[in-house]
Amino acid sequence: MAAYDYIGERQSAHNDIVDNGAAVVLSVTGPDVQDGGSGEVTPGPTISVNTYGLVSQFKNSEIDGSAILRGDFRLTASALDLANRNVEPGPGWKCLLGGKTYRVMDAQPVAPGGIPVLWKLQLRK
């Protein structure tokens, strides 16, 4: 039996999200770097990935007032552009969506066969 084509499934999911979702920019800035000799501190490098996502709301039953707050929402993001950059989003990342910047509070891959097809991100203002 042939292995399932999860790479192809990732491309198909990406196409669907592009057709039905919104453009987003996911980014993270690395830690500051201190020069051992001079002590000079320079900002860490920033990684930015242009991709697409679908916005959805959390159900009232999912809002616990601790991990998920009222006003948080979910972004189902394409994994294709992230995989092409060999990065995985997580807490500490930022998301530019509709001209507003949100913090990534949680990031969970949908990765059947170990291949990320989608990312489910919890975003907060």
TAJO-V992890 format. One record per residue. N is the residue number from 1. SS is DSSP state (~ for helix, > for strand, _ for the rest). PSI is psi in whole degrees, 0 to 359 (* if undefined). Layout:
n->N ss->SS psi->PSI
n->N ss->SS psi->PSI
This chain:
n->1 ss->_ psi->133
n->2 ss->_ psi->148
n->3 ss->_ psi->147
n->4 ss->_ psi->145
n->5 ss->_ psi->81
n->6 ss->~ psi->334
n->7 ss->~ psi->316
n->8 ss->~ psi->323
n->9 ss->~ psi->322
n->10 ss->~ psi->317
n->11 ss->~ psi->318
n->12 ss->~ psi->317
n->13 ss->~ psi->319
n->14 ss->~ psi->313
n->15 ss->~ psi->318
n->16 ss->~ psi->319
n->17 ss->~ psi->321
n->18 ss->~ psi->317
n->19 ss->~ psi->328
n->20 ss->~ psi->354
n->21 ss->_ psi->203
n->22 ss->> psi->151
n->23 ss->> psi->138
n->24 ss->> psi->159
n->25 ss->> psi->120
n->26 ss->> psi->134
n->27 ss->> psi->156
n->28 ss->> psi->143
n->29 ss->> psi->129
n->30 ss->_ psi->171
n->31 ss->_ psi->153
n->32 ss->_ psi->151
n->33 ss->> psi->129
n->34 ss->> psi->128
n->35 ss->_ psi->124
n->36 ss->_ psi->328
n->37 ss->_ psi->307
n->38 ss->_ psi->340
n->39 ss->_ psi->1
n->40 ss->_ psi->136
n->41 ss->> psi->129
n->42 ss->> psi->146
n->43 ss->_ psi->145
n->44 ss->_ psi->166
n->45 ss->_ psi->149
n->46 ss->> psi->133
n->47 ss->> psi->126
n->48 ss->> psi->136
n->49 ss->> psi->120
n->50 ss->> psi->127
n->51 ss->> psi->198
n->52 ss->> psi->153
n->53 ss->> psi->163
n->54 ss->> psi->128
n->55 ss->> psi->138
n->56 ss->> psi->159
n->57 ss->> psi->153
n->58 ss->_ psi->147
n->59 ss->_ psi->152
n->60 ss->~ psi->323
n->61 ss->~ psi->342
n->62 ss->~ psi->342
n->63 ss->_ psi->109
n->64 ss->_ psi->357
n->65 ss->_ psi->2
n->66 ss->_ psi->284
n->67 ss->_ psi->321
n->68 ss->_ psi->120
n->69 ss->_ psi->157
n->70 ss->_ psi->132
n->71 ss->_ psi->339
n->72 ss->_ psi->154
n->73 ss->> psi->169
n->74 ss->> psi->139
n->75 ss->> psi->119
n->76 ss->> psi->109
n->77 ss->> psi->146
n->78 ss->> psi->139
n->79 ss->_ psi->351
n->80 ss->~ psi->306
n->81 ss->~ psi->325
n->82 ss->~ psi->316
n->83 ss->~ psi->322
n->84 ss->~ psi->332
n->85 ss->~ psi->356
n->86 ss->_ psi->43
n->87 ss->_ psi->155
n->88 ss->_ psi->126
n->89 ss->_ psi->161
n->90 ss->_ psi->182
n->91 ss->_ psi->141
n->92 ss->_ psi->343
n->93 ss->_ psi->162
n->94 ss->> psi->156
n->95 ss->> psi->120
n->96 ss->> psi->117
n->97 ss->> psi->122
n->98 ss->_ psi->34
n->99 ss->_ psi->1
n->100 ss->> psi->147
n->101 ss->> psi->131
n->102 ss->> psi->156
n->103 ss->> psi->139
n->104 ss->> psi->118
n->105 ss->> psi->329
n->106 ss->> psi->149
n->107 ss->> psi->123
n->108 ss->> psi->126
n->109 ss->> psi->148
n->110 ss->> psi->104
n->111 ss->_ psi->69
n->112 ss->~ psi->139
n->113 ss->~ psi->15
n->114 ss->~ psi->7
n->115 ss->_ psi->113
n->116 ss->_ psi->125
n->117 ss->_ psi->322
n->118 ss->> psi->162
n->119 ss->> psi->132
n->120 ss->> psi->111
n->121 ss->> psi->136
n->122 ss->> psi->121
n->123 ss->> psi->147
n->124 ss->> psi->142
n->125 ss->_ psi->*
